[in-house]
Amino acid sequence: MDIEGSKLHYHKRATELYYVLEGGGSVILDGVEEPVSKGALVHIPPGVVRGARGKMRVLVIGVPDIAEDDCFAAAEQ
């Protein structure tokens, strides 16, 4: 998945793993911004509000698969 910034959202059921293949920027997890670059792996449990800044290509793995009804917008922090 190509990410060029993403709005804050969360999943109630799915855990996500992000593996950065190219590029970099930062991920925001529950209001804390952490830098990421090629080779970074980010574990995001259910319920954690997440977003991204920067431009990166990311392998996204959802466990279980992320369903359309399990994506919820979050207020800007």
Beta strands, then each sheet from edge to edge (+ up, - down):
strand 1: 2-10
strand 2: 15-29
strand 3: 32-37
strand 4: 41-44
strand 5: 50-63
strand 6: 72-73
sheet 1: 3+ 2- 5+ 1- 6+
sheet 2: 3+ 2- 4+
end
